[in-house]
C-alpha cells in the first residue's frame, strides 16, 4: 500500500487550505498513476486513488 501524505508542516496551514492542497495532491497522484497505465477505482475526486493493478500493455 502506498499512502501519499502532506508534509507535517502543512498541518499548520488553515484547515480549508490544507484540505484543498491534499485534494490537489491526490488528483496529481491519480493523473500520474493513470499515465503509467494503472487501473484506478472510481471514487470522489479529492480522495486518494485506489489502485487495482496494472493494465495490459496491448503490445
FILO-49878 format. One record per atom (N, C-alpha, C): residue in one letter; x, z, y. Coordinates in pm, whole numbers, plus 32768, in hexadecimal, padded with zeros to 4 digits. Each point is the difference from the previous one (the first is absolute). Layout:
<atoms>
AXZY
...
</atoms>
This chain:
<atoms>
X805480007F8B
X7FAC80008075
X80598000807C
X7FDC7FB08060
X80477FFB807F
X7FA18032806C
X802F805C8050
X7FAF8035806C
X804F7FEE8081
X7FC37FBB805F
X80427FE2807D
X7FC7805F8068
X805480578037
X7FD180628060
X80507FF78081
X7FC0802E8069
X804280048081
X806F80688000
X805B7FED805C
X806780648019
X7FBB8081802C
X802C80717FD0
X7FBF807F8028
X7FFB80128097
X805D7FC68049
X7FFE800B8092
X7F837FC0803B
X7FC77F9B7FBC
X7F887FBD8032
X7F89805E8003
X800480677FB1
X7F9080607FFD
X7FF4804C8083
X80637FF58054
X7FFA80428083
X7FB37FAC8066
X7FE17F837FDA
X7FB17FA98057
X7F6F802F8001
X7FB37FD88067
X7F7180207FFE
X7FBF7FCB7F80
X7FA080487FCD
X7FC17FE17F7F
X7FD07F6F7FF6
X7FBA7FD08062
X7FCC7F777FFE
X806E7F9A7FF7
X806C8014804A
X80707FA37FFF
X804680027F79
X800E80767FC7
X803E800E7F7D
X7FAF7FB47F96
X7F7B800C8005
X7FA87FBC7FA1
X80097F69800F
X80047FD0807B
X800B7F708019
X80867FCB7FCE
X8069804B8016
X80847FD77FD3
X80057FFA7F66
X7FC580637FBD
X7FFD80027F6D
X7FB07F897FCC
X7F907FE0803E
X7FAF7F8E7FD6
X804E7F7D8011
X804B7FF4806D
X80517F878016
X806E7FF47F97
X803D80707FDC
X80687FFE7F98
X7FC47FD67F7A
X7F8980337FE1
X7FC07FDB7F82
X7FDB7F6C7FFE
X7FD47FCA8071
X7FE07F718007
X807F7FAD7FF0
X806E802B803C
X807F7FB87FF1
X802D80037F6E
X7FF380727FBE
X8024800A7F73
X7FAA7FA47FAC
X7F7F7FF9801E
X7FA47FA67FBA
X802F7F6F800F
X80277FD88079
X802E7F778019
X80827FE37FB5
X805C805F8000
X80807FED7FBA
X7FE97FF07F6A
X7FAE80587FC7
X7FE47FF87F71
X7FBA7F7E7FDB
X7FA37FD48053
X7FBA7F827FE7
X80617F8A8006
X805A80038060
X80637F94800C
X805B7FF97F86
X801380717FBE
X805480047F89
X7FAD7FF27F80
X7F847FD68012
X7FA57FDB7F93
X7FD580747FA8
X7FF08074803C
X7FC780727FB8
X7F697FFB800C
X7FBA80237F96
X7F6F800D8006
X7FE28087803E
X7FA580008061
X7FDF807A8048
X7F6980147FF7
X7FD6807A7FE4
X7F7180207FFA
X7FC77FFF808E
X7F897FCA800C
X7FBC80028081
X7FD980908020
X800D8023807B
X7FDD8086802C
X7FF880008098
X7FE68072803A
X7FFC80088092
X80857FD0803D
X7FF67FB4806A
X80757FBF803C
X806C8063802B
X7FDD80738034
X8064805E8031
X804180557F95
X7FCB7FFC7F86
X803780547F96
X80717FBA7FB7
X8053804E7FBF
X80707FC87FB4
X7FCB7FA77F90
X80427F8E7FE8
X7FD17FA57F98
X801C80387F74
X7FAA7FDC7FA4
X801180237F74
X80347F837FB9
X807980077FCB
X803F7F8C7FBF
X7FD77FFF7F6E
X7FC97F8E7FD4
X7FD07FF17F77
X80697FC07FA6
X805A7FB5803B
X80677FBD7FB1
X80307F828046
X805B7FBD7FC0
X80397F858036
X7FAF7F8A7FCD
X7FE07FA28057
X7FB67F8A7FD7
X805D7FA37FB6
X7FC97FA77FB1
X80527F9D7FBB
X80357F9B8065
X80787FD17FEA
X80417FA98063
X7FC87F728000
X7FC37FD37F95
X7FC97F797FFC
X80697F977FE8
X807980277FE3
X806C7F9F7FE9
X80097FDC7F6F
</atoms>
